[in-house]
Amino acid sequence: MTEPRSLSSADLWLSSADQALRTLFGAVSASRPSPVPEALGATAATATLSEQERRTAAALMRVNHVGEVCAQALYQAQALTARTPELRARMLQAAQEEADHLVWTKQRLDQLQDRPSLLNPLWYAGAFAIGLAAGRAGDAVSLGFVVETERQVEEHLAGHLERLPAHDAASRAIVDQMRQDEARHGQEARQAGAAELPQALQTMMRAAAKVMTTTAHRF
C-alpha cells in the first residue's frame, strides 16, 4: 500500500481523509485471514463463555479495537509528515497491517455481541494530532515514536492475554498475533533509524494510553 511519488500534498490529505472515514465506519478490509483457528466457528467461539467471561472478553477487545483505530490515525498522520517517500511507504505499509487488526477485533466484538467504543471519532482525532506532531519533529523522532508506541502496545497486549478467559481461544489467538505484529513493527522502526524518546515523553504517552484504555473499557 504505497503512495506514488507524484501525488500532491492535497492528494495525500484526501487519501488520509478517506482512510479516516473507512476506519470509523467499518469499511476497512483485511489483507490477511483472521488468526482464529478455523475449527472455531462464530458460534463455537463464544459458546463456552459465561456471561461474565463474555463481558470481560468484549471489554478487552473493545479496548484493542480502539487501539487499532488510533494506530490508523497515527500512521496516516506520520505518513503525511514523512520527509522521504521511503518512510511514507513504510508508514502506510504498517497502517495496512494494522488494518488487519482493526478488522479482526471488530469481527470478534460482533461474535461477542458487543460494540466498538462510542468515542472512536474522538480517539481518532486525538491520535491523528499526536501523529502529526511526531512526524513534524523529524523522521528519526517519528520512528522513535513508533518504537515506543509499539513497545507499550506489546506490553498492553501481553497483559490482555493474562486477563482473557483461558478457554477463549478466539480472542487469545487474535491478541497474540497482534502482539507479534506490534513487536515486529517496533523492531523495524528501530532498524530504520529511530531516535530514543526522552523519558518524560514516554511517561506522558503511558499516561495518555491509560486514560484511553480505562475509558474505552466501558465506553
Contacts in CASP RR format, 6 or more apart in sequence:
PFRMAT RR
TARGET T0000
AUTHOR 0000-0000-0000
METHOD contacts of the structure
MODEL  1
MTEPRSLSSADLWLSSADQALRTLFGAVSASRPSPVPEALGATAATATLS
EQERRTAAALMRVNHVGEVCAQALYQAQALTARTPELRARMLQAAQEEAD
HLVWTKQRLDQLQDRPSLLNPLWYAGAFAIGLAAGRAGDAVSLGFVVETE
RQVEEHLAGHLERLPAHDAASRAIVDQMRQDEARHGQEARQAGAAELPQA
LQTMMRAAAKVMTTTAHRF
1 92 0 8 1.000
1 93 0 8 1.000
1 95 0 8 1.000
1 96 0 8 1.000
2 88 0 8 1.000
2 89 0 8 1.000
2 92 0 8 1.000
2 93 0 8 1.000
3 12 0 8 1.000
3 15 0 8 1.000
3 79 0 8 1.000
3 85 0 8 1.000
3 88 0 8 1.000
3 89 0 8 1.000
3 92 0 8 1.000
5 85 0 8 1.000
7 15 0 8 1.000
12 79 0 8 1.000
12 80 0 8 1.000
13 80 0 8 1.000
16 76 0 8 1.000
16 77 0 8 1.000
16 79 0 8 1.000
16 80 0 8 1.000
19 72 0 8 1.000
19 76 0 8 1.000
19 95 0 8 1.000
20 72 0 8 1.000
20 73 0 8 1.000
20 76 0 8 1.000
20 124 0 8 1.000
20 128 0 8 1.000
21 27 0 8 1.000
22 28 0 8 1.000
23 69 0 8 1.000
23 72 0 8 1.000
23 73 0 8 1.000
23 99 0 8 1.000
23 102 0 8 1.000
23 124 0 8 1.000
24 69 0 8 1.000
24 120 0 8 1.000
24 121 0 8 1.000
24 124 0 8 1.000
26 106 0 8 1.000
28 72 0 8 1.000
28 99 0 8 1.000
28 102 0 8 1.000
28 103 0 8 1.000
29 99 0 8 1.000
29 103 0 8 1.000
30 99 0 8 1.000
30 100 0 8 1.000
30 103 0 8 1.000
30 104 0 8 1.000
31 96 0 8 1.000
31 97 0 8 1.000
31 99 0 8 1.000
31 100 0 8 1.000
32 100 0 8 1.000
34 103 0 8 1.000
34 104 0 8 1.000
34 107 0 8 1.000
34 173 0 8 1.000
34 174 0 8 1.000
35 104 0 8 1.000
35 173 0 8 1.000
35 174 0 8 1.000
35 176 0 8 1.000
35 177 0 8 1.000
36 45 0 8 1.000
36 104 0 8 1.000
36 108 0 8 1.000
36 169 0 8 1.000
36 170 0 8 1.000
36 173 0 8 1.000
36 174 0 8 1.000
37 169 0 8 1.000
37 170 0 8 1.000
37 173 0 8 1.000
40 169 0 8 1.000
40 170 0 8 1.000
42 111 0 8 1.000
45 108 0 8 1.000
45 111 0 8 1.000
45 169 0 8 1.000
45 170 0 8 1.000
46 54 0 8 1.000
46 111 0 8 1.000
46 112 0 8 1.000
46 113 0 8 1.000
46 170 0 8 1.000
48 167 0 8 1.000
48 168 0 8 1.000
49 57 0 8 1.000
49 165 0 8 1.000
49 167 0 8 1.000
49 168 0 8 1.000
53 165 0 8 1.000
53 168 0 8 1.000
54 112 0 8 1.000
54 113 0 8 1.000
54 114 0 8 1.000
55 114 0 8 1.000
56 163 0 8 1.000
56 164 0 8 1.000
56 165 0 8 1.000
57 108 0 8 1.000
57 112 0 8 1.000
57 164 0 8 1.000
57 165 0 8 1.000
57 168 0 8 1.000
57 171 0 8 1.000
58 109 0 8 1.000
58 112 0 8 1.000
58 113 0 8 1.000
58 114 0 8 1.000
59 114 0 8 1.000
59 217 0 8 1.000
59 218 0 8 1.000
60 160 0 8 1.000
60 163 0 8 1.000
60 164 0 8 1.000
60 171 0 8 1.000
60 175 0 8 1.000
60 217 0 8 1.000
61 105 0 8 1.000
61 108 0 8 1.000
61 109 0 8 1.000
61 112 0 8 1.000
61 114 0 8 1.000
61 171 0 8 1.000
61 174 0 8 1.000
62 109 0 8 1.000
62 114 0 8 1.000
62 115 0 8 1.000
62 116 0 8 1.000
62 117 0 8 1.000
62 216 0 8 1.000
62 217 0 8 1.000
63 160 0 8 1.000
63 213 0 8 1.000
63 216 0 8 1.000
63 217 0 8 1.000
64 101 0 8 1.000
64 105 0 8 1.000
64 157 0 8 1.000
64 160 0 8 1.000
64 174 0 8 1.000
64 175 0 8 1.000
64 178 0 8 1.000
65 102 0 8 1.000
65 105 0 8 1.000
65 106 0 8 1.000
65 109 0 8 1.000
65 116 0 8 1.000
65 117 0 8 1.000
66 116 0 8 1.000
66 117 0 8 1.000
66 119 0 8 1.000
66 120 0 8 1.000
66 123 0 8 1.000
66 212 0 8 1.000
66 213 0 8 1.000
66 216 0 8 1.000
67 123 0 8 1.000
67 153 0 8 1.000
67 212 0 8 1.000
67 216 0 8 1.000
68 98 0 8 1.000
68 99 0 8 1.000
68 101 0 8 1.000
68 102 0 8 1.000
68 105 0 8 1.000
69 102 0 8 1.000
69 116 0 8 1.000
69 117 0 8 1.000
69 120 0 8 1.000
69 123 0 8 1.000
69 124 0 8 1.000
69 127 0 8 1.000
70 123 0 8 1.000
70 124 0 8 1.000
70 126 0 8 1.000
70 127 0 8 1.000
70 212 0 8 1.000
71 95 0 8 1.000
71 98 0 8 1.000
71 101 0 8 1.000
71 102 0 8 1.000
71 127 0 8 1.000
71 153 0 8 1.000
72 95 0 8 1.000
72 98 0 8 1.000
72 99 0 8 1.000
72 102 0 8 1.000
72 124 0 8 1.000
73 123 0 8 1.000
73 124 0 8 1.000
73 125 0 8 1.000
73 126 0 8 1.000
73 127 0 8 1.000
73 128 0 8 1.000
73 131 0 8 1.000
74 127 0 8 1.000
74 128 0 8 1.000
74 130 0 8 1.000
74 131 0 8 1.000
74 134 0 8 1.000
74 145 0 8 1.000
74 149 0 8 1.000
75 91 0 8 1.000
75 92 0 8 1.000
75 94 0 8 1.000
75 95 0 8 1.000
75 98 0 8 1.000
76 91 0 8 1.000
76 92 0 8 1.000
76 95 0 8 1.000
76 128 0 8 1.000
77 127 0 8 1.000
77 128 0 8 1.000
77 129 0 8 1.000
77 130 0 8 1.000
77 131 0 8 1.000
77 132 0 8 1.000
77 134 0 8 1.000
77 135 0 8 1.000
78 91 0 8 1.000
78 131 0 8 1.000
78 132 0 8 1.000
78 134 0 8 1.000
78 135 0 8 1.000
78 142 0 8 1.000
78 145 0 8 1.000
78 146 0 8 1.000
79 88 0 8 1.000
79 91 0 8 1.000
79 92 0 8 1.000
79 95 0 8 1.000
80 132 0 8 1.000
81 131 0 8 1.000
81 132 0 8 1.000
81 134 0 8 1.000
81 135 0 8 1.000
81 136 0 8 1.000
81 138 0 8 1.000
81 142 0 8 1.000
82 88 0 8 1.000
82 90 0 8 1.000
82 91 0 8 1.000
82 135 0 8 1.000
82 139 0 8 1.000
82 142 0 8 1.000
83 138 0 8 1.000
83 139 0 8 1.000
84 139 0 8 1.000
87 139 0 8 1.000
87 142 0 8 1.000
87 143 0 8 1.000
87 192 0 8 1.000
90 188 0 8 1.000
90 192 0 8 1.000
94 146 0 8 1.000
94 185 0 8 1.000
94 188 0 8 1.000
97 181 0 8 1.000
97 185 0 8 1.000
98 181 0 8 1.000
100 181 0 8 1.000
101 174 0 8 1.000
101 178 0 8 1.000
101 181 0 8 1.000
104 174 0 8 1.000
104 177 0 8 1.000
104 178 0 8 1.000
105 174 0 8 1.000
106 116 0 8 1.000
108 170 0 8 1.000
108 171 0 8 1.000
108 174 0 8 1.000
109 115 0 8 1.000
109 116 0 8 1.000
111 170 0 8 1.000
112 171 0 8 1.000
117 123 0 8 1.000
117 215 0 8 1.000
117 216 0 8 1.000
117 219 0 8 1.000
118 219 0 8 1.000
119 215 0 8 1.000
119 216 0 8 1.000
119 219 0 8 1.000
123 212 0 8 1.000
123 216 0 8 1.000
130 208 0 8 1.000
131 142 0 8 1.000
131 145 0 8 1.000
134 141 0 8 1.000
134 142 0 8 1.000
134 145 0 8 1.000
135 141 0 8 1.000
135 142 0 8 1.000
135 145 0 8 1.000
140 193 0 8 1.000
140 194 0 8 1.000
140 195 0 8 1.000
141 195 0 8 1.000
141 197 0 8 1.000
143 189 0 8 1.000
143 190 0 8 1.000
143 192 0 8 1.000
143 193 0 8 1.000
143 194 0 8 1.000
143 195 0 8 1.000
144 189 0 8 1.000
144 190 0 8 1.000
144 194 0 8 1.000
144 195 0 8 1.000
144 196 0 8 1.000
144 197 0 8 1.000
145 197 0 8 1.000
146 185 0 8 1.000
146 186 0 8 1.000
146 189 0 8 1.000
146 194 0 8 1.000
147 186 0 8 1.000
147 189 0 8 1.000
147 190 0 8 1.000
147 194 0 8 1.000
147 197 0 8 1.000
148 197 0 8 1.000
148 201 0 8 1.000
148 202 0 8 1.000
148 205 0 8 1.000
149 205 0 8 1.000
150 182 0 8 1.000
150 183 0 8 1.000
150 185 0 8 1.000
150 186 0 8 1.000
150 189 0 8 1.000
151 186 0 8 1.000
152 205 0 8 1.000
152 206 0 8 1.000
152 209 0 8 1.000
153 182 0 8 1.000
154 179 0 8 1.000
154 182 0 8 1.000
154 183 0 8 1.000
156 209 0 8 1.000
156 213 0 8 1.000
157 175 0 8 1.000
157 176 0 8 1.000
157 178 0 8 1.000
157 179 0 8 1.000
157 182 0 8 1.000
158 179 0 8 1.000
160 175 0 8 1.000
161 172 0 8 1.000
161 175 0 8 1.000
161 176 0 8 1.000
161 179 0 8 1.000
164 171 0 8 1.000
164 172 0 8 1.000
164 175 0 8 1.000
165 171 0 8 1.000
186 194 0 8 1.000
197 205 0 8 1.000
END
